[in-house]
Amino acid sequence: MRSRVARLFELAGSSQQERAVRSIRPIGDRLEPRIAMSASPAVVMLSATTTNSQSVTIDYRVNTPAALDTPLQFGVYRSSSSQFGAGASLVDTVTLSPGTASTPMLDSAGNSPFAPGEHQVTLALPGGLPPFPSRPYVLVVADPAAQSSLTDPQETAAFRVYTIGVVTHGGIQDPSWTHGPPWQLETAYLMKEQGFDSVIAYNWALLSSTPGEAIKQSPRLARDILHAASKFPSGSVIDLELIGHSEGTVVNAYALRQITKEMPPGLKAGYIVDTLLDPHAANNNVPGQQYSTAGILGPLANAVISSYQGQAKDPPAYVPAVVDQAYVFYQHNQSTASAIENLWGQVPVVTRGPVVHYFNLSATGATHSGNTGVALWYRNFVAPTLGDQAPLVQDLTLTAQVDAQPFITPHLGVAHAAVSGQTEFSGTSAPNSTVRLYVGPANNPTSIHLAGWTRASSAGAWTLSPRRSLHAGRYRAVVTAFSRELRTRPGLTVIPTAPLGLVVVKS
């Protein structure tokens, strides 16, 4: 007998297809007479696509000489349909200007993009095209401010983005969960319900209690992802959003590395998001404290964890270079008499690609697993909004830089050289949030102190310097932010955290 969750997945897919059919038919009925009645606009959009999720390439035709050397404006939108309307969500507006005599603006063929005729140009998008399952269409609209753009389909080019979701549980699961842990299945169902085209709830529960099995799952998950991608129409753009908990973050990371070796064009063109929930590789050699034990049984728990991790020897979780955006939710809470052991999220995570955004859930009382586990918190407060790009996560995201140098992490941090101890830290956070700077000597990880704080502006910008000048030396710095307005509920506080790695202060 099929599981209830599997049946629910089928029903969600069926209803989604029916909705698509109902929405497509009226659109076609409306478009034909509109094309026949409308005069050809100055700029006609012919096609649009992306090859890297960080830009859109468009083909268009300039009809009238009046457009020659006149700036052209294109709006990029996300929408639930291929028709431009008031409900479309703006991604960015790009203006093509003539340039100068020495550096004129040219199209892909080396011609002026304003001259009558057909042209192809690539429009860069600083924020890229992150997954937006509830609005899978990308629309590029010529002169979007003109009233005719809402009524004339010739002024819009569109392409559909398909999205694959992956939810991977961690190690030592109840073997009776033959379809996977409940939180995993519920999260996968929520994603499917919100418009994800394919969701893989990767289940390895029966093997999860065997040390060393985690890394063996990565090639299997990679094959599942490639198989799902092969089901979409040829030439499709395919986004990928992965969620992993504990050892599941190891499975996901090395599945991505495997996929990179044989990545199809659709996945290359799409955007990849990697979410790590309390990442924890079963390996005793990962730096720093890895867990907490308590009570008279604490020493026994410590011995059991150490023995398991010594046998498993997982490779560390990391963020591969192919990832466009990464989020880490973690906790470092102490064990109690009722819970003699609590694994900790291993942070910061090594990144080969993007800046990693961290969210500390310790103040919520979160634990590694169970009824207060990080994965369950994510299911409750983030998963229900993934189809709309998780607004809470976007609002809480903290960015930081040192002396106006953009912060990127090729490993655990980047060295910033300051001309004096009056180093300036700046960035963005939730509007009106309280931003705190912690600094400590690089050679003593246990010593770190509050060095300054400020309040972000109503627009979310913040700037601060240490209250006392930093002497010449090597420091590690961490910035945190707290927004009283964005607490998920009283007593459930998320603290966005930006580890800035190594900061070098010169005399």
Secondary structure, 3 states (H helix, E strand, C coil): CCCHHHHHHHHHHHHHHHHHHHHHHHHHHHHHHHHHHCCCCCEEEEEEECCCCCEEEEEEEECCHHHCCCCEEEEEEEECCCCCCCCCEEEEEEEECCECCCCECCCCCCCCCCCCEEEEEEEECCCCCCCCCCCCEEEEEECCCCHHHHCCHHHEEEEEEEEEEEEECCCCCCCCCCCCCHHHHHHHHHHHHCCCCEEEEECCHHHCCCCCCCHHHHHHHHHHHHHHHHCCCCCCEEEEEEEEECCHHHHHHHHHHHHHCCCCHHHHHCCEEEEEECCCCCCCCCCCCCEEECCCCHHHHHHHHHHHHHHHCCCCCEECCCCCEEEEEECCCCCCCCCCEEECCCCCCEECCCCEEEEECHHHCCECCHHHEHHHHHHHHCHHHHHHCCHHHHHHCCEEEECCEECCCCCCCCCEEECCCCCCEEEECCCCCEEEEEEEECCCCCCCEEEEEEECCCCCEEEECCCCCCCCEEEEEEEEEECCCCCCECCECCEEEEEEEEEEECC
